[in-house]
Amino acid sequence: MREISGLLYYRVARIWYIFLPNLEWSDVVEELLGELRGMTDALTDSDVTAFGEVRAKYLRWMLKKVSRYISSG
């Protein structure tokens, strides 16, 4: 999981930081905190499936936000 998460981070980070200033900061912070809480809970429970589901949910949210920005620009 660490390797996959690291790989995804480095591949997506440069794109994400380009769009971040155009997103609602409070929404981004709340979603990120939710993701961190969910991942912490999953790791505490040793639930790899739940961990993956949390990551997938956040990635879908992020892609939806970025897509909305691209289509409106």
C-alpha positions as CSV (number, residue, x, y, z in Angstrom):
1,M,0.0,0.0,0.0
2,R,2.8,2.4,0.8
3,E,4.4,1.8,-2.6
4,I,1.2,2.3,-4.5
5,S,0.2,5.3,-2.5
6,G,3.6,6.9,-3.0
7,L,3.5,6.2,-6.8
8,L,0.0,7.7,-7.1
9,Y,1.1,10.7,-5.0
10,Y,4.1,11.6,-7.2
11,R,2.2,11.0,-10.4
12,V,-0.8,13.1,-9.4
13,A,0.8,15.7,-7.2
14,R,2.0,18.1,-9.8
15,I,-1.4,18.2,-11.5
16,W,-3.3,18.5,-8.2
17,Y,-1.2,21.5,-7.1
18,I,-2.0,23.2,-10.4
19,F,-5.7,23.0,-9.7
20,L,-5.7,23.5,-5.9
21,P,-5.8,27.3,-6.0
22,N,-9.0,27.0,-8.1
23,L,-10.8,24.8,-5.7
24,E,-12.7,25.7,-2.5
25,W,-10.0,25.5,0.2
26,S,-12.4,24.6,3.0
27,D,-13.9,21.7,1.0
28,V,-10.4,20.4,0.2
29,V,-9.3,20.5,3.8
30,E,-12.5,18.8,5.0
31,E,-12.2,16.0,2.4
32,L,-8.5,15.5,3.2
33,L,-9.2,15.3,7.0
34,G,-12.0,12.8,6.2
35,E,-9.6,10.7,4.2
36,L,-7.0,10.7,6.9
37,R,-9.6,9.7,9.5
38,G,-10.8,6.9,7.3
39,M,-7.3,5.6,6.6
40,T,-6.4,5.8,10.3
41,D,-9.5,3.8,11.3
42,A,-8.8,1.2,8.6
43,L,-5.2,0.8,9.6
44,T,-6.1,0.6,13.3
45,D,-8.5,-2.2,12.4
46,S,-5.9,-3.8,10.0
47,D,-8.6,-3.6,7.3
48,V,-6.8,-3.3,3.9
49,T,-10.1,-3.4,2.0
50,A,-11.5,-0.4,3.9
51,F,-8.2,1.4,3.4
52,G,-8.5,0.9,-0.3
53,E,-12.1,2.0,-0.3
54,V,-11.2,5.2,1.6
55,R,-8.5,6.0,-0.9
56,A,-10.8,5.3,-3.9
57,K,-13.5,7.5,-2.5
58,Y,-11.2,10.4,-2.1
59,L,-9.6,10.0,-5.5
60,R,-13.1,10.0,-7.1
61,W,-13.9,13.2,-5.2
62,M,-10.7,14.8,-6.4
63,L,-11.2,13.8,-10.0
64,K,-14.8,15.1,-9.9
65,K,-13.6,18.5,-8.6
66,V,-10.8,18.7,-11.2
67,S,-13.1,17.6,-14.0
68,R,-15.6,20.2,-13.1
69,Y,-12.9,22.9,-13.1
70,I,-11.6,21.7,-16.5
71,S,-15.1,21.6,-18.1
72,S,-16.0,25.1,-16.8
73,G,-12.8,26.6,-17.9
